[in-house]
Amino acid sequence: MYLLAGSLLSILGSKNAYLDPGSGSFLLQLLIAGLLGAGIVIRSQWSRIKGWFGGKSKPAAEEDEDEKDEQSS
């Protein structure tokens, strides 16, 4: 990996780069969008994530019975 990156940089030589003021704003937007997107994915997959760490979820039939018991009380 480092060999490939080093060879590409040596081929390109020294170049002057320019970052306009909008670049920082764009990078900040990318960061915020990535964090919000990760949050949405985590929220939508939370039951699977809990399952990986040993949080057992009830089967759907047991959940329905528990809800009926609570409503009849």
C-alpha positions as CSV (number, residue, x, y, z in Angstrom):
1,M,0.0,0.0,0.0
2,Y,2.7,2.4,1.0
3,L,4.8,1.5,-2.0
4,L,1.9,2.2,-4.3
5,A,1.2,5.6,-2.7
6,G,4.8,6.5,-2.7
7,S,5.2,5.7,-6.4
8,L,2.1,7.7,-7.3
9,L,3.3,10.7,-5.4
10,S,6.8,10.5,-6.9
11,I,5.3,10.4,-10.4
12,L,3.1,13.4,-9.8
13,G,5.9,15.5,-8.4
14,S,5.2,18.7,-6.5
15,K,1.9,20.3,-7.3
16,N,0.3,23.4,-5.9
17,A,-3.1,22.8,-4.3
18,Y,-5.8,25.3,-3.8
19,L,-8.7,24.9,-1.4
20,D,-11.5,27.5,-1.7
21,P,-13.5,28.6,1.3
22,G,-16.4,26.3,0.2
23,S,-14.3,23.2,0.7
24,G,-14.4,23.4,4.4
25,S,-18.2,23.8,4.4
26,F,-18.5,20.9,2.0
27,L,-16.3,18.7,4.2
28,L,-18.4,19.7,7.3
29,Q,-21.6,18.8,5.5
30,L,-20.1,15.4,4.5
31,L,-19.2,14.7,8.1
32,I,-22.6,15.7,9.4
33,A,-24.4,13.7,6.8
34,G,-22.2,10.6,7.6
35,L,-23.0,10.9,11.3
36,L,-26.7,11.3,10.7
37,G,-26.8,8.4,8.2
38,A,-24.9,6.2,10.7
39,G,-27.4,7.1,13.3
40,I,-30.4,6.2,11.1
41,V,-28.8,2.8,10.2
42,I,-28.1,2.0,13.8
43,R,-31.6,3.0,14.9
44,S,-33.2,0.9,12.2
45,Q,-31.0,-2.1,13.0
46,W,-31.0,-1.8,16.8
47,S,-32.6,-5.2,17.5
48,R,-30.0,-7.0,15.4
49,I,-27.2,-5.1,17.1
50,K,-28.6,-6.0,20.5
51,G,-28.7,-9.6,19.3
52,W,-25.0,-9.6,18.6
53,F,-24.3,-8.7,22.2
54,G,-26.6,-11.3,23.8
55,G,-29.7,-9.2,24.2
56,K,-32.4,-11.8,23.6
57,S,-35.6,-10.6,22.0
58,K,-38.9,-12.4,22.6
59,P,-40.5,-14.2,19.7
60,A,-43.5,-12.4,18.2
61,A,-46.0,-14.9,19.7
62,E,-44.8,-14.2,23.2
63,E,-44.9,-10.5,22.7
64,D,-48.5,-10.6,21.6
65,E,-49.5,-12.7,24.7
66,D,-47.7,-10.2,27.0
67,E,-49.6,-7.3,25.4
68,K,-52.9,-9.1,25.7
69,D,-52.2,-9.8,29.4
70,E,-51.3,-6.2,30.1
71,Q,-54.5,-4.9,28.3
72,S,-56.8,-7.3,30.2
73,S,-55.4,-6.2,33.6
